[in-house]
Amino acid sequence: MTWSTLLVERRGGVVRVRLNRPDKRNAQSVEMWDELRRVGLELEADPTVRVVVVSGEGQSFSAGIDLSVIMGQAQGKPTLPLEVELVQQAFTWLRDARFATIAMVQGYALGAGFQLALACDLRVFASDVIVALPEISFGIIPDLGGCAWLPGMIGPARAKELAFTGDRLGAEEALRYGIANRVVARDQLEATTMALATTIAAKAPLGIAGIKRAMAAAEQSSEAAIRVSAREVRICLDSADFKEAGRAMIEKRDPQFSGK
């Protein structure tokens, strides 16, 4: 499909989804949210997708919500959809998808931009990254996943401090907090991220999906995670990929997983 605010390209099992408003530092519009939601539905329906990498064109990942949207709403001109849950789906598919998702982040990732990165399973940051949740300064809250996902990454006290104050974090601080998985020089960002994506894309898809479900259950309780792990490993043990892994080990070659 053709997208107005996104660029979508594929290399094997790895799909790149790029925010494409570089002149606005990829500020997010209602149209972009709709396209992100729809591209998520399209990719989830494709069983050959293994990894999705989300990035932003230009100097920044995403500076957050387009200020014209915020200001219009504040001035009594309805610009934000009342169906907040529908907007949230532009983000939540990245967390809920059966495949791995990686945010490749440079420059600013503020507000909705930061929350889009938080929605991904993994985050690779360039050394120039600045993240923040400035919503409180606009009289609103981080409703697109920040309040849901950040506490589990860095603990509730730190998450509340960032949301209460809107303070900014640099890349190294984000790494120490556990927000970033890796921090690399700006000129190494794409190569590092795509190498990670390629490595994960070669792994067993059913295993990746099972790991995500089990770890999501762990957010409820360890008991829930144990139950889900038992269910998911039974699926894996009964799969053609499990048999393929055994054959590959005997034949001293890399397994070729099919997701079946």
N, C-alpha and C positions, 0 to 999 in steps of 0.2 A: 504493500500500500504506500501511497504518497502522504507524507506528513508535513505540516506547515511549520511546526516548532521543534521537530526532532529529525535527526538523521539516524537511520537504522541500517546496519550492514552486518554481514555474516562471514565468518571464516571457519568453515567446518562446523563443529558443534558450539562455537563461541559466537554470541551475538553482541554487537556493540550498539547501545542506545545512547545517542549523544543529544544533550540539550542544545538547541541551535538558535539561540538569540544572543550571539556574542556581543553585539552592540549594546545590549542591556545587561551585560554580565550574567546572561541566562536567567534573568528575573522571570519568575513563574507567573503565567497568566492562566485564566480559566480555560483557555483553549489548550494550553500545554498540559494541564491536569487531565483534561478529557482525552488527549492523545496518549498520555502515559498510561491511563487506565485501559484504553483500547489496545495499545500495543502489548500490555501485559496479558490481556485475554488471548490475543493472537499467539503469543509465544508459549503460553501455558498449554494451548491446544496442539502445539507442535511437539511430538514425542522425540524428535531428533535434537532439540535444544539441550545443551549440557550446562552452559554457563552464560550468564548475561552480565556484561560490563556496562555500567552507567557512568557517563562522563559528560563534561561540558566543553563546548567549543570556545576557543579564545582564552582569555587570561584568567577566568574564574570558573569554578564548578557551577555555582549558582548563588547569586546575592540575595536570594529569598523571594518573597512575593513581590510582584511588580507594584511599586508604590502607588501607581495610578489606581490600582484596584483597592488598596487600603484607603487612600484619600477619598475616593469616590464613595466608598461605604461610610466613612466618617462624616461626610457632608450630606448624608441622607440620600445618596443616589445608589440604589442597590446594585452592586457589582459582584459581590460574593454569592455563590449559590447557597441557598438555605439548606440543601441536602449535603451537610458536612460529611456524612458517611460516604457519599459518592466521591467527594474529593479525596477522602482518605484512601479509597481504593486505588488511586494513582500511586500510592506509596506502599500499601500493605501487600500487594501482589509480590513485591520483591522479597519480602520476608516469608510469605506463605508458599511461594513457588516450590515445586519439587526439585528444581535445579538450583545450583549455587548462583549467588549474585554478588558482584564486587563493585564497589564505588571507587572510581579513579578520580582523585580530588586534587585540584590545584587552586591557588588563589583563595578567593572568598567562598565559604560555604556557610551562609547565614540563614537563620530562620528556617523557612521551608527547604532551603538548600541543604542545611545541616541535617534536617529530618529525612530528606531523601537519601543522604549518605547513611544515616542510622538505619534506614529500612533494609539496607543490603546486609548480607551475611558477613562480608569482609570489607575493609577499607584500606586502600593504599593512598597515602598522602604525600604530596610534594612538600619539600621543606618550607615553602612559602605559605602554607595553608593557614588561614584564620577561620575558626569556627565560633559560632555563638548562637544563642537563642534570644533574640532581642524582642520577642513578642510582647513581653511585659511593658515595654516602653510605648507600645501602641494600645495598651489596655486590653490585650487579649492573651491567650495562652498558647503554648506549642501543641496544637491539637492534631497535628498530622503525623504523630508517632513519637514525638520527643518525650512526652510525659509517660508513654507506654514502654519505650525501649531503653532510654538512657539510664534509668535507675538500675536496671539489671546489669548494665555494663560497668558503671562506676560507683554504684551504691546510691541509696536514696538521698543521703545528706549532700553529697557533691552535686548530684543532679538537681536537687532543689536550689542549691546556691546558684548554679548556672542559670536556672529558669527564673529565679527571684530577681537576680541582678542584671541579667543580660550580658554579663562579662564575657570577654573574648578569650579564647585559648589559641596559642600557637601550635604548630605541628608537633613539636617535641613534648609539650605539655599533654597534648592529646594522646601521644604514644604512651607516656607515663600513666595517664589515667586509664588506659585500656580502650580508648575510642578507636585509635588507629592501630592496624595490624603491623604496618610498615611505614617508615618515613624515608624517602629517597630524594636525591637531587631532582630538580625539575626536569632536567634533560634525560633522566633515567625513568621517569614516571611511567610512560607508555610501555617501554620494554619490560619493566618489572611487573607491571600489572598484567600484561598480555602473557608473559611467561607463566605467571601464577594461574591465570585462566586456562591456559593450554594444559598445564599439569592436572588441574582438577577435571577438565573436560575428558581426560583419558581414564578417569576412575569410573567405578561401577555406578551407573545412574541410580539404581534402586538403593544402593548403599548411601549415596548422597541424600536422597529423599528421606530415607529412614533416619539418618543422623539428624536432619533438620527437624523431623517430627518428634524424635525422642528428646532433643534439646529444647524444643518448644514446650514439651510437656514438663520438663525440669523447672520451668518458670512457675508451674503450679506447685509441684512437690517432687521430691526424689522418688516417692512411691509411684507417682504417675509416670515418671520417666522410665522407671524399671518396667512397668507394665507395657508401655509403648515400645520399649526396646525389645522385649520378648516377642511382641507381635511383628515388629519389623524384621527381626533376624530370621523368623520363620519364613517370611516372604523371600528374603535373600537366599536362604538355604534351599528353597524350592525353585530357584530361578536358573535359567540357562546360563546366566552370567557367572554364577557360582561354579557351575561345571566347567565353563570356559577358563576360569581362573585356575582350577585344578589342572586342566590340560596344559595351560601355558606354563605352569610351574614345572611340570614333568618334562615338557619340551624345551624348557629354558628360553622362553620368548616372552614378550610383553603380551598380556591379554588384550583381546579385542572385544570390548563390551558392547552389547546391543541394547541394554535396558530391558531385557526380557528374562 
